Amino acid sequence: MGHRIGRAADLKFACRDDLPLYCHVLTMDPHVAANRANWDDRVPVHAASSHYDVDGWLANPRGPRVEELDALGDVGGLDLIHLQCHFGMDTLAFAHAGAQVTGIDFSPVAIGEARSLAARASLTDRARFVEADVLQAADAVDGQTYDIVYVSLGALCWLPSITQWAAQVAGLLRPGGRLYLHDVHPLMVAVADDDLRFQYSYFEEAQPASYDDATTYTDGDAPLANTRTYEWNHSLGEIVTAVLAHGLQIDQLTEHDWTTYPRFPWLIQTGERRWRSPTERPRVPLSFTLLASAPP
Ligand SMILES: C[S@@+](CC[C@H](N)C(=O)[O-])C[C@H]1O[C@@H](n2cnc3c(N)ncnc32)[C@H](O)[C@@H]1O
């Protein structure tokens, strides 16, 4: 079945070539539509936040984080695709380091902001941004393949199927290409916001968990208009199994006692975009990094 990402992608669903436009509207996934409206609302708040510090980055553009360069080495001249790129800051860090980058996100507001940021950073020759659902990423880039598929924090919980995600990753990697995935630890997706008490499933479920929150994880007071979101957890085992099932080799899996945002009110900031538990609390896994590669 052919799929296309075009004008109809604005309506948020898989677009089958054989269906007229009104059928596309009827097949729209309401969970994904709600999530996209919420992310559209968050973009201006995030772009103005000191958490992301866009002006600081433009004045002093940074490359990728130390741990990313430790894992990936020199990215100069490599083709990298960033899945769920938000408004492109992490993507453009790799362009700044010399990679040719593509960012994909389903939020038109995020993609617009990312293009504007690329222009302000004079990186448009090395960066392009595509509006698409990540589960249709391979089609959205017309089958192009990459040296690196890069995913940064806060990505997988928005996706109903880790298997479908892994299929996209495998389709986007050229032979020998590498996946760099750093995300929230699924154990921390399963617990409540104010306590280390299990509130949600640790495993992927057919039905998403639903949330209603007028705020976001950055500073900035403006309340969000679209507050309802839907999330799916994926256990560490399910993630590893999906990656292996799509023919990738796992090169490294590391659980971290730190994360890049204040996931819990008791976390303490120990560096730029780095939070961890204080010593009086148990050390728990807050994020993880998975490195995998396609066969040569
Ligand atoms: C937490 S943000 C990623 C943030 C990124 N690590 C950063 O700090 O810039 C999650 C992103 O996933 C995007 N997203 C959520 N579901 C998506 C989907 N199904 N397809 C594409 N993008 C999606 C949202 O629009 C949002 O930009």
PDBQT file of the ligand as one rigid body, heavy atoms in Angstrom, charges set to zero:
ROOT
HETATM    1  C1  LIG A 301      10.077  15.704  24.272  1.00  0.00    +0.000 C 
HETATM    2  S1  LIG A 301      10.074  16.223  22.586  1.00  0.00    +0.000 S 
HETATM    3  C2  LIG A 301      11.677  15.791  22.082  1.00  0.00    +0.000 C 
HETATM    4  C3  LIG A 301      12.546  16.774  22.664  1.00  0.00    +0.000 C 
HETATM    5  C4  LIG A 301      13.939  16.716  22.149  1.00  0.00    +0.000 C 
HETATM    6  N1  LIG A 301      14.632  15.607  22.733  1.00  0.00    +0.000 N 
HETATM    7  C5  LIG A 301      14.530  18.035  22.537  1.00  0.00    +0.000 C 
HETATM    8  O1  LIG A 301      14.916  18.191  23.700  1.00  0.00    +0.000 OA
HETATM    9  O2  LIG A 301      14.527  18.931  21.712  1.00  0.00    +0.000 OA
HETATM   10  C6  LIG A 301       9.076  15.030  21.764  1.00  0.00    +0.000 C 
HETATM   11  C7  LIG A 301       8.814  15.404  20.303  1.00  0.00    +0.000 C 
HETATM   12  O3  LIG A 301       8.154  14.291  19.701  1.00  0.00    +0.000 OA
HETATM   13  C8  LIG A 301       7.259  14.814  18.744  1.00  0.00    +0.000 C 
HETATM   14  N2  LIG A 301       6.307  13.739  18.434  1.00  0.00    +0.000 N 
HETATM   15  C9  LIG A 301       5.440  13.126  19.275  1.00  0.00    +0.000 A 
HETATM   16  N3  LIG A 301       4.780  12.150  18.639  1.00  0.00    +0.000 NA
HETATM   17  C10 LIG A 301       5.236  12.134  17.367  1.00  0.00    +0.000 A 
HETATM   18  C11 LIG A 301       4.933  11.343  16.228  1.00  0.00    +0.000 A 
HETATM   19  N4  LIG A 301       4.025  10.371  16.280  1.00  0.00    +0.000 N 
HETATM   20  N5  LIG A 301       5.599  11.596  15.087  1.00  0.00    +0.000 NA
HETATM   21  C12 LIG A 301       6.532  12.589  15.021  1.00  0.00    +0.000 A 
HETATM   22  N6  LIG A 301       6.836  13.384  16.061  1.00  0.00    +0.000 NA
HETATM   23  C13 LIG A 301       6.206  13.155  17.238  1.00  0.00    +0.000 A 
HETATM   24  C14 LIG A 301       6.678  16.060  19.384  1.00  0.00    +0.000 C 
HETATM   25  O4  LIG A 301       6.143  16.965  18.456  1.00  0.00    +0.000 OA
HETATM   26  C15 LIG A 301       7.918  16.616  20.096  1.00  0.00    +0.000 C 
HETATM   27  O5  LIG A 301       8.564  17.570  19.295  1.00  0.00    +0.000 OA
ENDROOT
TORSDOF 0
